[in-house]
């Protein structure tokens, strides 16, 4: 719209700068969407920031450059030098985020406020709807300046640490991008309306103005429906993909859980079977009285059968009385820390692998617990499956400390706070995720929204956490946004096409009216107002043209002069009004009695001249005789019968228009002298020239 106004209106000469700002800034918003949907890199982030800075520069130049034309003083272009220095310092000290915030402070906010000032000045110079819409644009620019230039991304300097986009979203529940988009839509509609008003003033057509009013209502209705439908489509696509992501995470965790169950189920069965052996019960109660060799053989058999890595028999004091497995060495510990529950999942620091313990009490026949059987297995298959996951995963202990992960730099860090109580050392780094999630939820990681799914492992508080980045979710939402954009563009193209067609139709009608007016004026300039025949001016032009054609191509040209007999008596007897009626009636008879190529003209008074191209004197004589007879046979109102005399001549070599007219007039004079109501031929008259008949 701005580019259209820049081409067609001179009220604000810098419309092109405003249009360039809108185009470039809109491209930056779409680049942000691409970064969310596909991927982002530091270089791409810097490119978007530079383009955004340039767009704000165009906006500021629009306001700075146009205000002086409205009588307002503004700084010269030197103002950009300190602004550029501030931006360079911000980038060198704080990086891209600092540059983004500084550009919004130094260019975005001032540019929007200057633009609002421009439109407020134009509102003061206009009246009616133009004034109202200019004020709407001014107010929208003020709000846009606050949303785009004051509420900025958080950076490492004040006041971005207090007033930023994240804080706004937390307080209002609405992202600032949505508010900016709505304000941009309001600006587009308002400027479009101003464009229509300027065009309506330029064209000055009530039909076109009425069409613009209808078009505005259609556009508001259509865009509202498109935006509402697009919003709903975007939400549906996002929710559908979120459900897909949740199901995917659930299936991944279910697969891992099934692998854990497959690895741990044999330990449970073998541990319970071993605890029921009489030799094991007797040995746990009194190792000296039991058969140690038989117990160790049974322990070995059950460890191998369950595919465990280690096995232990404990007495009631949790002291190891028998063992078998990979740590069966002399300096091995003589006691084993266990818990009162049957199973436990932990992380073996010595092997740097996950392990599963299953503990079964050894009971006497009377139910007294005399010891425990503990089987331990390394979950190598689980480790392999975890590391093969294409997305981030974390295995956390009861203290929320990451014990295994495929994400670099996250091992031994707290996944989310607060850290649980326990013996694990408290990590010094901050939590990886901002909040704890019990089952499933959403969390930000590295500036990106992730779907988080948590699955408990064992009974001691260990958990497996899987993260699925929402890039694909944003991409699915982007599809809805793109569809909305395409529908909007199609509607706008249709509206612009209709508007151009309507404008062209109005201009065409006006052009046709002017052509008809010119044709009517030309006809009036060459037509006798009383009779409707051509006047003397048209007669002279036609006679000259036909005379040249006859002379050049040696074709025939006939000429007749008609005079109403005794017309003065008609005027004297019946009045000039009746005389005029007689002349008009005779003119109609002459017009009807000649060819379309012939020209009938009023020569003056009661005299008429008929030019007959491609007609000889003989042909012209016959036409004149028919006309004379037709007039004589006609009954004229009030007057009755009227008669006419005709003089006929034809072009011959050496003639001029005046000589031809003179010869025809001499023939007319001859007809008058011979008694009137007759046709005389010039070729039958003597050669000497005679004066024109009166």
N, C-alpha and C positions, 0 to 999 in steps of 0.2 A: 504494500500500500504506500509506503514511504517513497519507493522508487517511482511509482505511478504519479504521486503528487509532485515529486521533484521534476518530472518531465513536463507536467501540465500546469503547474501553478507556481507563482512567484511570491506567494505570501510569506513562506518560510524557505529561504533559498538553500538551507542546509538539510533538507529532508533526506538527501542521499546519504549523509553521514549517519542519520538516525536509522535508516534502513540497513546500512552496512553493520551498525552495532547489533541490530536485531538478528541479522543473518549470521554473523560471526558468533554471537553469544548463544544463539540457538544451536549452532554446530557444536559448541563446547558442551552444552547440556547433553547432546546425543553422544558425544565422545565419552562423557561420564557414564552414560548408560552402557556403552560398549565395554568400558573398563569393568563395570559390574557384571556384565553378561558373559564376557569372554575371558579376559585376563587384563592385568594391569602391570606395568613396569615403571620404574623410576623415570625412565626417559619419556614414556607416554604421559605420565603425570606432569612432568615438567612442560611438555608440549601443550597440554591442556591449560596449564596455568599461564603460559606465555600468550596463548590465543585469547584467554579470558582477559588478561591484562590489556592486550591490544583492543579488545572490544570495549572495555571501559574507557580507554583512551579516545575512541571514536565518539562515545557518548559524551564525554567531557568536552571534546572539541565541538560537538553539536551545540551544546549550551554556551560555551565560551565564545564561539564564533558568531552566534546569531544574536546574542544579547546586545552588542554594540549597534546593530541595525535597528534595535528597538529603543535606542537612546540610553542604554545602560553601560556603565564602564566595567570592563573585566580585564584581568591580567592578560598580557601578551603570551606568545608561545614560549617565552622564557620560563614560564611556570613549570614546564615539563622537565626542565633540567634538575631542580631539586627533587622533584618526584622520582625521576629516574635514579638519582643518587640514593634515595631512601630505599627503593626497590632492590638495588644492587647490594646495599648493606644488609637488608633483610635476608636476601638469598644466601649471602656468604656466611652470615651468622646463624641463621635458623633453617636453611634449606628451603625446599619447595613449599612446605606448609606455611612458613613465615612469609615467603614471597606472595602466596595466595592471600593471606590475611592483609598484608601491607598494600597489595594492589586494590583490594576492596576498600580499605580505609582511605587511600590517597587518590584513587581515581573513580571507583564505583560509587561511593557515597556522594562526593562532590559533583560528579557528572550527572547523577540522577537528580540532585537538588537544583543544579543549573538548568537542566531540561525542564523541571517543574516550573522554574522561574520563567523560562521562555514561554511556556504555554499559558501561564497566568497573565503574562503581558499581552499575549494575543487574545486572551479572554477579555481583557479590559478594552481592547480595540474593536471587539465584535459585539453583536447583540443576538438575541434569540437562541436557536439551537446551537449555532457555532460557539457562542459564549459558554453555554452549558457544557458541551462536550470538551472544549478546551480546558475548562476547570476540572472535569473528570480526569482527563489525561494528566493534568498537573498533580492532582491528589494521588493518582495511581503511581506517578513517578516518585513522589515523596515516600510512599509506602514501599515501593520497590527499592528505593535507595536504602531504607532501613533494613529490609530483608536481605538484600544482596551486599550492601556495603557496611552495615553495622553488625549484623549477626553473621559471623565469619567462622570458618573451621578453627578448631582449637589449635593454638600454637604456644610456643614457649615464652610468650611475653604478655604483659597486661595490655589491654583488658580482654584479650582472647581467652584467658584462663577463666574469666567470669561470664562474659557474654559471648556465647558461641552456639553453633548449630546443635550440638549434642544437648546442651542445657535447655535450649528452646524446645527441643523434641521431648525432653523429660518433663518440662513444666506444662506444655500445651498438649502433648500426646499427638502432635501433628508435625511431620518433617517440614523444615523450612523450604525445601524444594517444592513441596506442594503449594505453599503460599505464593512462592515466586511464580510458579506456573499459572496460578489463577490470576495473579496481577498482570502477567504477560498477556494472558488471554483478554483481560479487560482492556489493556493498552491497545491490543490489536483491533478489538471491536471499536474502540473509541476513535482510533486514528482512521479506521476504515469508514466510520460514519462521517468524520471530518472530510475525508476524501470525497465521499458522495455529496456532501453539502457544497464543497468547492466546485465539483463538476455540475451540480444542479444550478449554482449561480452562473457558471460559465455558459451553460446551455440555455438556461432561462426557459424551461419548458415545464408546464404543470404536469403533463403526462409523464415526463421523466422523473420529476420529483415524487409523484404518486407511486411510480414503480419502485423507487429507492426506498420509500417507506414500507412497501410490501416486502421488498427484498430483505430489509432489516429484520422484520418479524420472522420471515422464513428462516433466515440465517440463525437467529437466536434459538428458534425452536429446533432446527436441525442439528446445530452444534451441541445444544444441550442433550438431545437424544443420543448423538454419537458419543459424546463424552461419558454420559451415564452408561450407555451400553459398553463402551470401551473399558470403563472402570470395572464394570461387573465381569466382563470377559477376562480382563487381566487378573482379577481376584480369583475367578474360577480356575484359570490355568495355573496360577500359583498354588492354590490350595490343592488342586489335583496332583501337581508335582510334589508338593509337600507330603501328601499321603503316600505317594510312590517312594519318596526318600525314606519316610518313616518305616514303610514296609521293607524296604531294602536293608535298612539298619537292623530291623528286627530279625530278618532272615539271616543276616550275617552273624548276629549274636547267637541266634538259635543254632546255626551250624557250629560255631565255636563251642557252645554249651554241649552239643551232642558229642563233639570230640572229647571234651573233658569227661563227660559221663562214660564214654567208651573206655577211657583210660583209667577211670577211678572205680568203676563197678567191680572189676575182678579183685581189687584190693579189699573192698568191703566184704565180699563173699569169703575170700581166703582168710581174712583177719578173724572173722567170726568162727569159721571152721577150726582154725588153729586154737582159738581161745577155749573151745569146748573139749579139746583132747585131755584125758585124765592125766597124762604124763606132764602136760604143760601146766595144769592146775596145781599138781603136787609140787612141781619144780618152782613155780612162782611163789607158793606158800613157804617152801623150805628148800632152797636150792641144794643144800647138803644131803637132803634125804632123797631127792629126785634123781632120775637118770639123765645126766647132763648131755651125754652123747645122743641119746634118743631125742631129746628136746631140740638139740641143735640140728639134727637131721630133719626133724619135722619142720623147724623154722626155715631151713634151707629149701625144703621141698615147696613150702607155701610161698616163699619169696619168688622162687623161679616160676612157679605156676601162675602167680598173679602178675608176672613181669614187673615186679617192684624192683627198685634199685637197692633198698635197704629194708631190714626187718629187725625188730627189737622185741624182747620180752622183759617187762619191767615188774619189779615187786611193788608192794603197796607203798613204798617210799619213793617210787619213780626212779629207783636205781636199776641200771641195766644189769640183768642177770644172764642174758644171752643175746647175741647179735649175729647178723649175717648181712654182708653187702659190701659196697665199694669202700666203706670207711672202717673196715675191720682191721685197724692197726693198733699198735701197742699204746700209742699216746692218745687214743680216742677217749672222749669223755665217758665217765662212768655213770652219769645221770643224763636224763633226757627231759628237757622242758616240754611239757604237754599241757593241755587244758582239759577242762571237764567235759567238753563236747566231743563228739565222736570223730568229726572230720575237720581238717584245717588246710587252707591253701596259703602257701607262703613263698617267699623268694629266697633261694639258697645263694647267699653271698659268695660261698666258696666256689660253687659251680657256675654262678651267674645265670641261673636258670630257675624256672618255676618248678615247684614241687608240691605234691599232694600227700598229706598224712591222713591215715585212717586209724583210729584208736578204738579197740574193743576191750571192755573189761573182762578179766578172768575171775570167774565166780566159783566159790565152793557150792556144793549141793544145797547148803542152807541159805545161799544167796549172798554170802559175805564176799566182798571184792578183795582178792589177794594180790592182784596185779593187773597189768594191761599188755595187750599185744598191739604193736604199732608197726604198720607197713607204710613205707614211703616210696613214691614213684616220681621220677622226673617227667615233666610234661613237655618233652621235646617236640611232639607233634603240634601242641598248642603254640609253642614258640615259633615254629615254622609257619603255621597258619596265620599267626599275628603279623609276622614280618612280611608275609605275602599280601596283606591287605593293601589295596590301592589308596587308602585314605588314612588319616591319622588315627592311632589308637593309643590308649594308655591303660596299663594295669596298675592300679593303685592299692596300697595297703590300708589297713584301718585308719591310719593317720593321714590319709589322703596324699601320701607321698608316691610319686611315680616310680615304680619298680621295673617297668619294662615299657618301651615305646619305640616306634619307628620314626619319631620326630627328633631331630638333632637338637641338643641343648636342653631337652626336657627331662632327662633322667635324673632322679633324686630331687626333683623340684616338687613343690606342693601344686597339685592340679587346681584345687580351689580351696579357699580358706573358709573357716579357720582350720588349722592343722589339728587333727585328732590327738588325744592323749596317748602316750605310749613311750616306748623306749627309743624310737627312731629319732635321730638328731634333727633339729629344726632347720630346714634350709634357709639360707640367708636371702635368696631371691624372692621376688613377688610371685603370687599365684599365677598360673598360666591362664586360667579362666576366671572371669570376674565373680561368678557365683556358683554355688553348689546346685547340682541337679540330681533329684532322687531317681526318677525313671527316665523321662525324656524331656527335652526342652530345647531352647535356642540360646546360643551364647556367641559372643564376638571373640574372634581369634585373629590377630594380625589385621584388624580393621575389616574383617569379613565375617558375615553372619554364617554360623554353622548350626546344623542340626545335631544335637548331642543325645546319645542313647547310652544308658548305664545298665549293666547287668551284674548283679552280685555273684561272687564266686565263693563257694563254701559258706561257712557259718560264722566266720570271725570278722566280717566286714570288708573283705577283699572285693574289688569290683573291676570289671572290664568296661572301659569307656571307649566308644567309637564316635568319631566326628565325621560328618558329611558336609563339605562346603556347599553353600547354597548358590554357587555360580549357575548351576543348571536351572535352579528355581528362578533366579533372576532372568535367565535366558528365556524361560517359558513365559514369564511375565512380559519380557520385552516383545515377544511375539504378539501379545495382546495390544501393547503400545503401538507397535508397527502397524497392526491392522487398523487401529484407531487413527493413526496418522494418515494412512492411505485413504480411508473413508473421508477424513477431513479434507485432504488435498483434492480428492475427486469432487466433493461438494463445492469447495472453493473454486475449482476450475469451472464447474458447471455455472456457478453464480457469476464468475467473471465473464464467461462466455455469454450468458444471458444478459448481463449488464451491457457488454459491448454491443450485442445485437440490438438491445433496446435503444442504446444511445445512437447507434448507426441508423436505426429506423426513424428516430426522432430527427436526426440530422438530415436523413434522406427526405423525410416529409417536408422539412423546412426548405431544403434545396429545391424540391419539386414546387413548393409554393412560390419560391422566388422565381423559378423558371416560368411558372404559369403567370406570375405577375408581370415578369419581363415580356412574356409572349403577349399578354393582354395589353400591356402598355404599347408594345410594338404594333399590335393590331389596331389599337385606338389611334396611334399616331399615323397609321396608313389607311384608316377607314373613315368614311363619311358618317357622321353620327346620325344624320336624318335617314339616309337610305340604306345604310349598311354596306354599300358598295365601296370599292377602293376610292380614296381621295385623289386629288390632283398630284400630290407628291408621289404616291405609289404608282400612279399612271405614268408619270415622267420616268421613274426608275425602270418600270417594266418595258415601256416603249423603247427606252435607250438600249436595254439589254437585248430585247428581241430584234431591234434594228441591227445591232452589231452581229447577232447570230445570223440573221438573214443575209447581211452583207458578207460575212466570212464564208458561210456555207452555201451562199447563193440559193437560199430557200425562199419560198413565198411568205408574205406577211400582209394580212389584210387589216384595214382600219375602218371603223364605222363611227360616224358622229350622228347622234339622235337629238332632236329638239322637239319639245312639246309644242304643238300648234296652239296659238292663241292662249297661252298659259296666263298672260297678264289679266285676261278677262275672267279666268277662274278665280284668281286672287281677289280681283276687284268685286266680283259678284258674290262669291261664297266665303271669302276671307282667307287669310294666310294659313289657318289651321287645316282647312279643307285642301288648300293647295299643297301643303306638306304631305297630307294623306295621299293625294294623287301621285306625288313624286315617289313616295315610299312604295305604292302599289305598282307603279311603272317599273321601279327598280327591281322589284321581285319578279316581274314578268321578264325583264331583260336577263336577270340571273338564271332563271329557269330555262330560258330559251337558248343559251349558249353552251358550249362545251366546258368541261372542267379546266381545260388548258387555256381557255380564253379568259380575258380579264375585262370585266365590266366596271367602269369607273364613272363617277360624277365629275363632269368637267367644270361645272359651275352653273348656278341658277337652275334652269330647266334643261340643261344640255348634258348629254351622257356620251361617253366614248367607249367603244369596245375594240380591244386589240385581239386579233385572231391569228396566232402563229400558224404557219404552214397552211395558209388559206389564200387562194388567189382572189382577184377582184370579183370574178364571177361567183365564186363560193361565198364570199362576203356579201355579195348582192342578194343571193338567195336567202342567206341567214337574216339579212336586214328586212327583206320582204316578209319572211315568216314572222319576225318580231312586230313589224308594222301591222300586219293583219291580226296578230294576237291582241295587240293593244286596242285596235279598232273594235274588235269583237267583245271586248271586256266592258262590263257595266260597272262604273265607278260609283261608289256610294255618294249620294247627294248631287254629284255632278252629272252622272249618266255616262255619255260617250265622250271619250277623249281620243284625239288623233295625234300622230307624230310624223315628222319628216326625217329622212335618213340621207346622209351623204356617205358614199363608199369610195375608198381608194385602196390601192395596193402598192407595195414596195416595187421600185424599179431602179435600175442602176443609175447612180448619180444622186439618188435621193438622200435627204437628211431627215431627221425626225420632224423638224419644223416644216420642211417642204412637203412631207407626206401629210402632216396635219393640215397644211394650207390647202392641199388639193382635195382632201376629204371635206374640209369646211366649204370649199368652193362648190363641191357637189351638193352639200346641204343647202347652200344658198340658192343653187339652181333648182332644187326640189321645192324650196319655198316660193321661188318666183313662178314655178310651173303650176302652182295652185295648192301646195301643201299636201300632207297625207300621201306621200309617195317616196320612192327611193331613187336617188340619182347617182350615177357612176361618174367618177372623175375622169375616166378614160374617154368618155364621150363628150367632154367639155373642151372648149378652145384652150390653147396653151397659156395665154397670158395669165399672170398671177392676179389674184383678187384678194381683197381684204377679208379678214376673218369675220364671219357672221356674228351679229350682235344678239 
